[in-house]
Amino acid sequence: MAIMSYTKYDQASGQQGDVRLQERKPLGFFEDDGLLSPYSNIFYWTHVSALDEAETGEHSHKGFEILTFVLNGGLEHYDNRYRGWKKLAAGDMQVIMSGNGFVHKEKFLADTSVFQIWLDPNLEKTLNQPAYYNDYASDRFPIVIEKGRSTKVYLGGSSPAEIRTPGIVAMEVSLGQGEHSYRCSRETFVSGFVLEGSLAVRRNSLEQYDFFIAKEEEILPVDAKSDCRIFVVESPLEPDYPTYAGTYRM
């Protein structure tokens, strides 16, 4: 059992094309300066913020799956197949299966922040499959209310969203101040990004924009020092296919 934490200062940072797009990467590329390497079937996770309207410019992807979660503000998306702009609002989610090739660009509205998480759905298969994408409006995702806790379920459970990458669960968890526990499987990684507040996961103190990973845990004790919002992703400890992460093991 292990819990590893990475402060916002441990993460790679920089700009995404347009200088108005600022990135914080809990999980960057190999050439980035962050401490964390790809693991499970997750190989990239970035928090992108735009204070002013900004565009990424046209660029291409192949093989992997891209999840975009709009945390605040709004995002417009254009791709080479549908040839039109589509809008995503706060709370919405987009799934891109880049397959055998996908060219797109994105326009960030002012005061927007998003997560983009890149997944490996088994590149040996998906590089030969057609590309597609789906948008999901915020009000389609179930919200589970418990004592002192509210959970918006993006992937897994009764969420309508579908992806090809196996074993992925994604949710935004809001916690009231106090002690909580998070139940999980010993066969998964639990990855969390603190959006707001301060908390301790066992003996690991975490503040806004810090990141943690729990491995081989069944019950994760969480002590919320204040009201908190945490974005949580569960992924398999050992995917049953060759992954981009390769020999990188935690």
C-alpha positions as CSV (number, residue, x, y, z in Angstrom):
1,M,0.0,0.0,0.0
2,A,1.3,3.5,-0.8
3,I,0.2,7.1,-1.1
4,M,2.3,9.5,-3.1
5,S,1.8,13.2,-3.2
6,Y,3.1,15.9,-5.6
7,T,2.7,19.6,-4.8
8,K,2.0,22.1,-7.5
9,Y,5.7,22.9,-7.5
10,D,6.6,19.3,-8.3
11,Q,4.5,19.4,-11.5
12,A,5.6,20.6,-14.9
13,S,4.3,23.9,-16.0
14,G,4.3,26.1,-19.1
15,Q,2.3,27.3,-22.0
16,Q,0.2,25.5,-24.6
17,G,0.9,27.2,-27.9
18,D,-0.9,30.4,-27.3
19,V,0.9,32.3,-24.4
20,R,-2.4,33.0,-22.8
21,L,-2.9,29.3,-22.1
22,Q,-1.2,28.3,-18.9
23,E,-0.6,24.7,-18.1
24,R,0.0,22.8,-14.9
25,K,0.8,19.1,-15.6
26,P,0.6,16.6,-12.8
27,L,1.5,14.0,-15.5
28,G,3.4,15.4,-18.4
29,F,5.4,14.0,-21.3
30,F,8.8,12.3,-20.8
31,E,10.5,15.6,-21.8
32,D,8.6,17.7,-19.2
33,D,10.2,18.6,-15.9
34,G,7.5,17.0,-13.6
35,L,8.4,14.2,-11.2
36,L,5.7,11.7,-12.4
37,S,6.0,9.3,-15.3
38,P,3.1,7.6,-17.1
39,Y,1.4,4.8,-15.2
40,S,-1.5,2.5,-15.6
41,N,-3.3,3.4,-18.9
42,I,-3.0,7.2,-18.1
43,F,-0.1,8.9,-19.8
44,Y,-0.9,12.6,-19.7
45,W,-2.9,14.9,-17.4
46,T,-2.9,18.7,-17.7
47,H,-4.8,21.5,-16.1
48,V,-5.2,24.3,-18.6
49,S,-6.2,27.9,-17.7
50,A,-7.0,30.8,-19.9
51,L,-7.5,34.3,-18.4
52,D,-8.3,35.7,-21.9
53,E,-9.7,34.1,-25.0
54,A,-7.1,31.9,-26.7
55,E,-6.8,29.2,-29.3
56,T,-4.6,26.2,-29.5
57,G,-4.3,26.2,-33.3
58,E,-4.9,23.2,-35.5
59,H,-3.1,20.0,-34.5
60,S,-3.5,16.3,-34.9
61,H,-3.7,13.2,-32.7
62,K,-3.6,9.5,-33.3
63,G,-4.5,6.3,-31.4
64,F,-5.2,7.5,-27.9
65,E,-8.3,8.8,-26.2
66,I,-8.6,12.4,-24.9
67,L,-11.0,13.3,-22.1
68,T,-11.7,17.0,-21.7
69,F,-13.6,18.2,-18.5
70,V,-14.6,21.9,-18.5
71,L,-14.1,23.1,-14.9
72,N,-15.0,26.8,-15.4
73,G,-15.9,29.0,-18.3
74,G,-16.4,27.5,-21.7
75,L,-14.6,25.9,-24.7
76,E,-15.3,25.8,-28.4
77,H,-14.1,22.8,-30.5
78,Y,-13.5,22.4,-34.3
79,D,-12.4,19.3,-36.1
80,N,-11.7,18.3,-39.7
81,R,-14.6,15.8,-40.0
82,Y,-17.6,17.9,-38.8
83,R,-16.1,21.2,-40.0
84,G,-18.0,23.4,-37.5
85,W,-17.5,24.8,-34.0
86,K,-19.3,23.2,-31.1
87,K,-19.5,24.6,-27.6
88,L,-18.8,23.0,-24.2
89,A,-19.9,24.8,-21.0
90,A,-18.7,24.4,-17.4
91,G,-19.4,20.9,-16.2
92,D,-19.5,19.4,-19.7
93,M,-17.2,16.6,-20.8
94,Q,-15.8,15.6,-24.3
95,V,-14.5,12.2,-25.3
96,I,-12.2,12.1,-28.4
97,M,-11.1,8.7,-29.8
98,S,-8.3,9.9,-32.1
99,G,-8.1,6.5,-33.8
100,N,-6.4,6.5,-37.2
101,G,-6.1,10.3,-37.2
102,F,-8.0,13.4,-36.0
103,V,-7.2,17.1,-36.7
104,H,-8.8,19.7,-34.5
105,K,-8.4,23.0,-32.7
106,E,-9.8,24.5,-29.6
107,K,-10.9,28.0,-28.5
108,F,-10.8,28.8,-24.8
109,L,-13.2,31.6,-23.6
110,A,-11.9,34.0,-21.1
111,D,-11.7,32.7,-17.5
112,T,-11.8,29.1,-18.5
113,S,-10.1,26.1,-17.0
114,V,-10.2,22.5,-18.1
115,F,-8.6,19.1,-17.4
116,Q,-7.3,17.1,-20.4
117,I,-6.5,13.5,-19.6
118,W,-5.0,11.3,-22.3
119,L,-5.6,7.6,-22.0
120,D,-4.2,4.5,-23.7
121,P,-7.1,2.3,-24.9
122,N,-4.6,-0.2,-26.5
123,L,-2.8,1.6,-29.2
124,E,-2.1,-1.7,-31.1
125,K,-5.8,-1.7,-31.9
126,T,-6.9,1.9,-32.0
127,L,-4.4,3.2,-34.5
128,N,-6.4,1.3,-37.1
129,Q,-9.8,2.4,-36.0
130,P,-11.8,5.4,-37.2
131,A,-11.7,8.6,-35.2
132,Y,-14.8,10.0,-33.5
133,Y,-15.9,12.2,-30.6
134,N,-18.8,12.7,-28.2
135,D,-19.9,15.7,-26.1
136,Y,-21.8,15.2,-22.9
137,A,-23.7,18.1,-21.2
138,S,-23.2,18.6,-17.5
139,D,-26.8,17.8,-16.6
140,R,-26.5,14.3,-17.9
141,F,-24.1,13.2,-15.2
142,P,-25.5,11.7,-12.0
143,I,-24.8,13.4,-8.7
144,V,-24.6,11.2,-5.6
145,I,-25.4,13.0,-2.3
146,E,-24.2,11.5,1.0
147,K,-23.6,12.9,4.4
148,G,-20.9,15.7,4.0
149,R,-20.2,14.6,0.4
150,S,-21.4,15.3,-3.1
151,T,-20.1,13.3,-6.0
152,K,-20.6,14.1,-9.7
153,V,-19.9,10.9,-11.7
154,Y,-18.4,11.5,-15.1
155,L,-17.3,7.9,-15.9
156,G,-18.5,4.7,-14.3
157,G,-21.6,3.9,-12.3
158,S,-24.7,5.2,-14.0
159,S,-22.9,7.8,-16.1
160,P,-24.0,7.9,-19.8
161,A,-20.5,8.6,-21.0
162,E,-18.7,5.8,-22.8
163,I,-15.0,5.4,-23.5
164,R,-12.9,2.5,-24.9
165,T,-10.1,2.6,-22.3
166,P,-11.0,-0.1,-19.8
167,G,-11.2,0.4,-16.0
168,I,-11.5,4.2,-15.9
169,V,-13.7,5.9,-13.4
170,A,-13.8,9.7,-13.1
171,M,-15.7,12.0,-10.7
172,E,-15.6,15.3,-9.0
173,V,-16.0,15.0,-5.2
174,S,-17.1,17.9,-3.0
175,L,-16.3,17.3,0.7
176,G,-17.5,19.3,3.8
177,Q,-14.9,20.0,6.4
178,G,-14.2,16.9,8.6
179,E,-13.2,13.3,8.3
180,H,-14.2,11.1,5.4
181,S,-13.3,7.7,3.9
182,Y,-13.0,6.8,0.2
183,R,-13.6,3.1,-0.7
184,C,-11.6,1.7,-3.6
185,S,-10.1,-1.5,-4.9
186,R,-6.6,-2.8,-4.2
187,E,-6.5,-3.5,-8.0
188,T,-6.6,0.2,-8.9
189,F,-4.7,3.5,-8.7
190,V,-6.7,6.3,-7.2
191,S,-5.5,9.7,-8.6
192,G,-6.7,13.0,-7.2
193,F,-6.2,16.6,-8.1
194,V,-7.2,19.2,-5.4
195,L,-9.3,21.9,-7.1
196,E,-10.2,23.8,-4.0
197,G,-9.5,23.6,-0.2
198,S,-6.9,21.8,1.9
199,L,-6.9,18.2,3.2
200,A,-4.8,15.3,4.4
201,V,-4.9,11.9,2.8
202,R,-3.5,9.8,5.6
203,R,-0.3,11.7,6.5
204,N,0.0,13.6,3.2
205,S,-1.0,17.2,3.4
206,L,-2.5,18.7,0.2
207,E,-3.4,22.2,-0.9
208,Q,-5.1,23.6,-4.0
209,Y,-3.6,22.2,-7.2
210,D,-1.7,19.4,-5.4
211,F,-1.9,15.9,-6.8
212,F,-1.9,12.5,-5.1
213,I,-1.9,8.8,-6.1
214,A,-3.0,5.9,-3.9
215,K,-2.0,2.4,-4.8
216,E,-3.3,-0.9,-3.5
217,E,-5.6,0.8,-0.9
218,E,-9.1,-0.4,0.1
219,I,-10.1,2.5,2.3
220,L,-8.6,5.9,1.9
221,P,-8.9,8.2,4.9
222,V,-9.4,11.8,4.0
223,D,-9.3,14.7,6.6
224,A,-10.8,17.8,4.9
225,K,-9.3,20.8,6.7
226,S,-11.8,23.0,4.9
227,D,-14.6,22.5,2.3
228,C,-12.9,20.8,-0.7
229,R,-13.3,19.9,-4.3
230,I,-11.2,17.0,-5.6
231,F,-11.2,15.5,-9.1
232,V,-10.6,11.8,-8.8
233,V,-9.7,9.2,-11.4
234,E,-9.5,5.4,-10.8
235,S,-7.5,3.3,-13.2
236,P,-6.3,-0.3,-13.3
237,L,-3.1,-1.3,-11.4
238,E,-2.1,-3.6,-14.3
239,P,-4.0,-3.2,-17.6
240,D,-4.3,-6.5,-19.4
241,Y,-2.6,-5.2,-22.6
242,P,0.7,-3.5,-23.5
243,T,0.5,0.2,-22.6
244,Y,2.3,3.4,-23.6
245,A,3.6,3.5,-20.0
246,G,5.7,0.5,-20.9
247,T,8.2,-0.4,-18.3
248,Y,7.3,2.7,-16.1
249,R,5.9,1.2,-12.9
250,M,5.2,2.8,-9.6
